[in-house]
Amino acid sequence: MNVTIREVAKKAGVSVGTVSRAFNGYSDISPETKERIVESAKLLGYTPNVNARSLSAKVAPNMGIIVSGLMESDGKDNFFLLLLQGIYRYTLQNDFEITLYATDSKNQNQKPYTKFCMEHNISGTILSGITTNDPYFHELVNGGMPCVLIDIHLEGKGLGCVSIDNYAAAKELTQYLFDHNHRDIMLIGGKKNAAVNIERVASVYQAFHENQLELQKNRVMYCDFNEEVAYQKVSKYLKKYGKSQITAFLCLSDIMALGVIRAIRDCGYSIPEDFSIVGFDGIPLCSYVTPKLTTIYQDINEMGYQSAKLLHELVMDDTMSKNVYVPYKLIEGESVRTL
């Protein structure tokens, strides 16, 4: 069996993060500790994929961003681009590099998270696109490697999260529809096992409860954060029920809202005269939509910046755990009418 970094850390009497920093040339590791780690690795037969001279070199942190499900995204939301821009902005200001890696659920089964990081000489990572049933998600709790997750909250040493307050934002968006006298609402959800979707959906249910209303199961469509899936499901619904059942669509992403807008129009209806609609994310593409979409805006560029900053902190102190919330705001458009 392959020896893990965790076993090396245990034998050397240090944390996994300390082993990682030692193999990546950090200057805050004493020569005695480095020697003990190297000796422990030799005795166990552990060989990291890192040049031997880096053990004594004073190098900048080598950090990575691992994107899961990159091929599943159509790119219209510009999420990964905006996130990368924010990350790069921080790394440029602080003189270290970050490398992009892509994976998916299948590859995660083949190669554990800590092994992936060590083979690529990574001291810590930013993880985006991970879902709650992904192998990496379950490994992170006890992995010991510094990590920042986008939109997923996990408690543990060396773990951090950057997001907006999705629960508060989704509740505010739902209340906005209630304040415009909408009660018959269709919820358009994303991927069932995505943490951000779980949080937003739970908040919508809570908002209904606080208004003495009930969101019935047949008023929830899961559309995988996919425009085409939303288009097909809503088109089928409108052809069957027309305007007889609902007055508004509450979409938990702007991408799905775009699909719903197409479905409404292709079925011969108008926005907001026949149906009101709200989105979530505030993506640039929605600035070209008529009427202007009411949505929750989240600053993805700033989320990227804060994730790089937080990862830097975690790598330097892998005993800490921290969540960072980036401010959001509700952008009012013309896609909701008052009943």
Salt bridges, closest charged atoms under 4 A:
ASP28 OD2 - ARG21 NE 3.30
GLU72 OE1 - LYS191 NZ 2.81
GLU119 OE1 - LYS111 NZ 2.95
ASP184 OD1 - ARG219 NH1 3.81
GLU210 OE2 - LYS171 NZ 3.04
GLU227 OE1 - LYS76 NZ 2.82
GLU227 OE2 - ARG262 NE 3.22
GLU228 OE1 - ARG262 NH2 3.05
ASP274 OD1 - LYS243 NZ 2.97
ASP281 OD1 - ARG200 NH2 3.58
GLU302 OE1 - ARG89 NH2 3.23
GLU313 OE2 - LYS309 NZ 2.99
GLU313 OE1 - LYS322 NZ 3.32
ASP318 OD2 - ARG21 NH1 3.73
